[in-house]
Amino acid sequence: MRLGMHTLTEGRGLLFGGDYNPEQWPEEVWAKDAELMRAAGVNLVTVGVFSWSRLEPEPGRHDFGWLDRVLDLMAAHDIAVDLAIPTASPPPWLGHRWPETLPVDERGQRLWYGSRNQYCPSSRVYRERSQSITTALAERYAGHPALAMWHVGNEYGEVCHCDASAAAFRDWLRARYGDLDTLNEAWGTTFWSQGYGDWAEIVPPRHAPYIINPTQRLDWWRFCSDELLAHFREQRDILRAHTPDLPITTNFMGLFKRVDYFSFAAEEDIVSNDCYPEPGNPRTPALTALTHDLMRGLGGGRPWLLMEQSTSAVNFRGHNLPKPPGQFRLESLQAVARGADGLCYFQWRASRFGAERFHAAMVPHAGEDTRLHAEVRAHGQELRRLASLAGQPVPARVAMVFDWASWWALEDRGRPSDRLNATEQLLDYYTPFFERGVSVDVVPPSADLSAYALVVVPNLFLVSDRDAAALTAYARGGGVLVVGPFSGVVDPNAHVRTGRFPAPLREVLGASGEEWLPVADGQVVRCRWRAAANPDTAGLDSAGPDSAGPDSAGPDSAGPDSAGSGGAEFGARAWTELLRSDGAEVVAEFAEGDLAGSPAVLRNRAGDGVAWYVGTMPDAAALGALAERALADAGVRGPLPGLPPGVEAVRRGDVLFLLNHGTSTVRVPIPEPADDLLTGSTAEGHVTLTSRAVAALRPHTPS
């Protein structure tokens, strides 16, 4: 059986804990920490993430005594240890003795030690020293009773433009292209006289007078991600050789641009993530849910680990507000609802010194006799009531396609508009499903889509012929496909596909375009749902609050007679396209300007399925109406109709979670009696949720 979260949760239930940095505290504090951890229900701690200088004070001389005592203490208190390989922050001696290990930015400036992450991923010396400390830790702690998992590095994302990186980049390019003729063709170097006649001429994208070759930059991002992955693999393989029965992970950072997490997830045993929701942003609950669904998608639907979150204020934002009572519990249970089998925090005890001294912790500066630590203890205890959820899936019949290479290519310079943002577009399309309680898996374009009734592609600027063919086959085979604007534009070399767009998808979409027309900042383009002659699209021309979701009220969602031609209007921003129907039904049209009367949204019967194309960026209400129609096409519904605004509903296994992100108390109707696992009470007819309250409902079983 593949190693995974079950390796940790078996016999423990859901995991609860956080980063533990005992080296920051006198040793007499450690025993008290262990007792407090047990009282709080902590069963997993991460140790050693930033301990390299303490473990190896000088090259080749190790000091493991203190770590021996920490692991022994954890074992004595039945607390599992996620032991970190501390290569994310090399000790000062590495940069001092071997300055070539320090990273160089694109302007040629070397970045120095005194912070963290000060390494060049391609440095031979850095890689050798990383392997050395990894081997030493593996040899010493293999078989220790506290050791339950390995944690390699921390928040991978370093980039270096030095000569060593240039040499490694050239090696990567040789492996990809074989010879310079192939590279020159792929990079389109006949443009701007960029033809390369010698491999030595190729350097990383460095500071230049104007726009860098877009294919060179795209390959650079691919290389940087692969180079970090190679570093991870080196350490993983050492650990696996010594402890083949222990899972290995590294912590992600949600929608983080620099690293292709799909490639990393395929190489680790457990997907883990660091998540720090932005307070006060009304889109935060949906964005956090999207991030959790991405983690589940990275692992192919398997349970994952929330490696870091915060109990209250963080230190890295300009104005850091503490979380109100109940907020961190709400965020923690949101992760459980969306597939997390472990909930950890940064960190156990708040630091007195260093860059993160004002970052909240499970034990705050004021100590354990505090409201915050009382909440921590209460939450740790209540997680025991959810132990049966460990390993349970979050079933999803909707998939949302996302791709890192397409993200890199889309947001390079020199495009028609910088108003298109891959992650914002992803969130825009995701939000209507979140509001309706419809679970979504976030998957790469190469994923097997056969299990999904609906596949949404918010933006796939870059797409291969193979992936385009798979999307086409999915729709023709009976699936429902929704494609957002500016998709299918370039091939994997970032070369524009000629002909009417989106070239590789236009047949399945039954529509094509000839011109991209970005919209001025602040301008809203009026669009109109067409009066539906086709019963399959009935309802879009009269979308109201019940179909469009909680954002439907307002002038952008006016009623069916507002446009003067029988169709309700909606607003679009940032982007429009000059389209025509090649057999698809025109569901919505532009209502003003040079595009007046031309298609904005089209729907096509494709084989046994349906394919939609959206040639603009509709407002929230219109996207809600579109989501309703696509869900109807796919025969998919959320677990509860008519959710109150601010209430999230998600089913995991046989448990329905209801989470109130709003500020008011709400009543949520439920169709049958249910037992709340968190309170032990039975609800009938409805559930009352105060602000930041959570219910975990399992169908009632009469005693």
JOZI-V668589 format. One record per backbone hydrogen bond with DSSP energy under -1.0 kcal/mol. CO is the residue of the C=O (numbers start at 1). NH is the residue of the N-H. If there is no record, write none. Layout:
co:CO nh:NH
co:CO nh:NH
This chain:
co:4 nh:7
co:5 nh:8
co:5 nh:9
co:6 nh:10
co:9 nh:12
co:9 nh:13
co:15 nh:343
co:16 nh:43
co:16 nh:44
co:17 nh:345
co:18 nh:46
co:19 nh:348
co:21 nh:24
co:22 nh:25
co:26 nh:29
co:27 nh:30
co:29 nh:33
co:30 nh:34
co:31 nh:35
co:32 nh:36
co:33 nh:37
co:34 nh:38
co:35 nh:39
co:36 nh:40
co:37 nh:42
co:38 nh:41
co:43 nh:80
co:44 nh:18
co:45 nh:82
co:46 nh:20
co:47 nh:84
co:48 nh:51
co:51 nh:55
co:52 nh:56
co:55 nh:63
co:58 nh:61
co:64 nh:68
co:65 nh:69
co:66 nh:70
co:67 nh:71
co:68 nh:72
co:69 nh:73
co:70 nh:74
co:71 nh:75
co:72 nh:76
co:73 nh:77
co:74 nh:79
co:75 nh:78
co:80 nh:45
co:81 nh:148
co:81 nh:149
co:82 nh:47
co:83 nh:151
co:85 nh:153
co:86 nh:89
co:88 nh:117
co:91 nh:94
co:92 nh:96
co:93 nh:97
co:94 nh:98
co:98 nh:101
co:99 nh:102
co:101 nh:120
co:103 nh:111
co:104 nh:161
co:105 nh:108
co:106 nh:207
co:109 nh:105
co:117 nh:119
co:120 nh:123
co:123 nh:127
co:124 nh:128
co:125 nh:129
co:126 nh:130
co:127 nh:131
co:128 nh:132
co:129 nh:133
co:130 nh:134
co:131 nh:135
co:132 nh:136
co:133 nh:137
co:134 nh:138
co:135 nh:139
co:136 nh:140
co:137 nh:141
co:138 nh:142
co:141 nh:144
co:146 nh:81
co:149 nh:83
co:150 nh:249
co:151 nh:85
co:162 nh:166
co:163 nh:167
co:164 nh:168
co:165 nh:169
co:166 nh:170
co:167 nh:171
co:168 nh:172
co:169 nh:173
co:170 nh:174
co:171 nh:175
co:172 nh:176
co:173 nh:177
co:174 nh:178
co:177 nh:179
co:179 nh:183
co:180 nh:184
co:181 nh:185
co:182 nh:186
co:183 nh:187
co:184 nh:189
co:188 nh:191
co:189 nh:194
co:198 nh:201
co:199 nh:202
co:213 nh:217
co:214 nh:218
co:215 nh:219
co:216 nh:220
co:217 nh:221
co:218 nh:222
co:219 nh:223
co:220 nh:224
co:221 nh:225
co:222 nh:226
co:223 nh:227
co:224 nh:228
co:225 nh:229
co:226 nh:230
co:227 nh:231
co:228 nh:232
co:229 nh:233
co:230 nh:234
co:231 nh:235
co:232 nh:236
co:233 nh:237
co:234 nh:238
co:235 nh:239
co:236 nh:240
co:237 nh:241
co:238 nh:242
co:239 nh:243
co:243 nh:246
co:247 nh:150
co:248 nh:269
co:248 nh:270
co:249 nh:152
co:252 nh:274
co:254 nh:256
co:259 nh:261
co:260 nh:264
co:261 nh:265
co:262 nh:266
co:264 nh:267
co:271 nh:305
co:272 nh:252
co:273 nh:307
co:273 nh:308
co:278 nh:281
co:281 nh:284
co:283 nh:287
co:284 nh:288
co:285 nh:289
co:286 nh:290
co:287 nh:291
co:288 nh:292
co:289 nh:293
co:290 nh:294
co:291 nh:295
co:292 nh:296
co:293 nh:297
co:294 nh:298
co:295 nh:299
co:296 nh:301
co:297 nh:300
co:299 nh:302
co:304 nh:341
co:305 nh:273
co:305 nh:307
co:306 nh:344
co:308 nh:275
co:309 nh:346
co:313 nh:360
co:324 nh:327
co:326 nh:330
co:327 nh:331
co:328 nh:332
co:329 nh:333
co:330 nh:334
co:331 nh:335
co:332 nh:336
co:333 nh:337
co:334 nh:338
co:335 nh:340
co:336 nh:339
co:339 nh:304
co:341 nh:15
co:342 nh:306
co:343 nh:17
co:345 nh:19
co:347 nh:362
co:348 nh:363
co:354 nh:357
co:356 nh:359
co:363 nh:350
co:364 nh:367
co:368 nh:370
co:370 nh:374
co:371 nh:375
co:372 nh:376
co:373 nh:377
co:374 nh:378
co:375 nh:379
co:376 nh:380
co:377 nh:381
co:378 nh:382
co:379 nh:383
co:381 nh:384
co:382 nh:385
co:383 nh:386
co:384 nh:387
co:386 nh:389
co:387 nh:390
co:389 nh:392
co:393 nh:653
co:397 nh:453
co:397 nh:454
co:398 nh:441
co:399 nh:456
co:400 nh:443
co:403 nh:407
co:404 nh:408
co:405 nh:409
co:406 nh:410
co:407 nh:411
co:409 nh:412
co:421 nh:425
co:422 nh:426
co:423 nh:427
co:424 nh:428
co:425 nh:429
co:426 nh:430
co:427 nh:431
co:430 nh:434
co:431 nh:435
co:433 nh:438
co:434 nh:437
co:441 nh:400
co:443 nh:402
co:444 nh:447
co:449 nh:452
co:453 nh:480
co:454 nh:399
co:455 nh:482
co:456 nh:401
co:457 nh:484
co:460 nh:488
co:461 nh:489
co:461 nh:490
co:464 nh:468
co:465 nh:469
co:466 nh:470
co:467 nh:471
co:468 nh:472
co:469 nh:473
co:470 nh:474
co:471 nh:475
co:472 nh:476
co:473 nh:477
co:474 nh:479
co:475 nh:478
co:476 nh:608
co:479 nh:610
co:480 nh:455
co:481 nh:612
co:482 nh:457
co:483 nh:614
co:489 nh:497
co:490 nh:463
co:491 nh:494
co:495 nh:491
co:501 nh:513
co:502 nh:505
co:502 nh:506
co:505 nh:509
co:506 nh:510
co:506 nh:511
co:510 nh:582
co:510 nh:584
co:512 nh:580
co:513 nh:501
co:515 nh:578
co:520 nh:523
co:525 nh:572
co:526 nh:591
co:527 nh:570
co:528 nh:589
co:534 nh:537
co:535 nh:538
co:537 nh:540
co:541 nh:568
co:544 nh:548
co:545 nh:549
co:549 nh:552
co:554 nh:557
co:555 nh:558
co:559 nh:562
co:561 nh:564
co:568 nh:529
co:570 nh:527
co:571 nh:619
co:572 nh:525
co:573 nh:575
co:574 nh:519
co:576 nh:517
co:578 nh:514
co:580 nh:512
co:585 nh:603
co:587 nh:530
co:588 nh:600
co:588 nh:601
co:589 nh:528
co:590 nh:597
co:593 nh:596
co:595 nh:598
co:598 nh:590
co:600 nh:615
co:601 nh:587
co:601 nh:588
co:602 nh:613
co:603 nh:585
co:604 nh:611
co:606 nh:609
co:609 nh:606
co:610 nh:481
co:611 nh:604
co:612 nh:483
co:613 nh:602
co:617 nh:573
co:619 nh:623
co:620 nh:624
co:621 nh:625
co:622 nh:626
co:623 nh:627
co:624 nh:628
co:625 nh:629
co:626 nh:630
co:627 nh:631
co:628 nh:632
co:629 nh:633
co:630 nh:634
co:631 nh:635
co:631 nh:636
co:644 nh:647
co:646 nh:661
co:648 nh:659
co:650 nh:657
co:652 nh:655
co:655 nh:652
co:656 nh:697
co:657 nh:650
co:658 nh:695
co:659 nh:648
co:660 nh:692
co:666 nh:689
co:668 nh:687
co:673 nh:700
co:674 nh:683
co:675 nh:698
co:676 nh:680
co:681 nh:676
co:683 nh:674
co:684 nh:686
co:685 nh:670
co:687 nh:668
co:689 nh:666
co:690 nh:693
co:693 nh:660
co:695 nh:658
co:696 nh:677
co:697 nh:656
co:698 nh:675
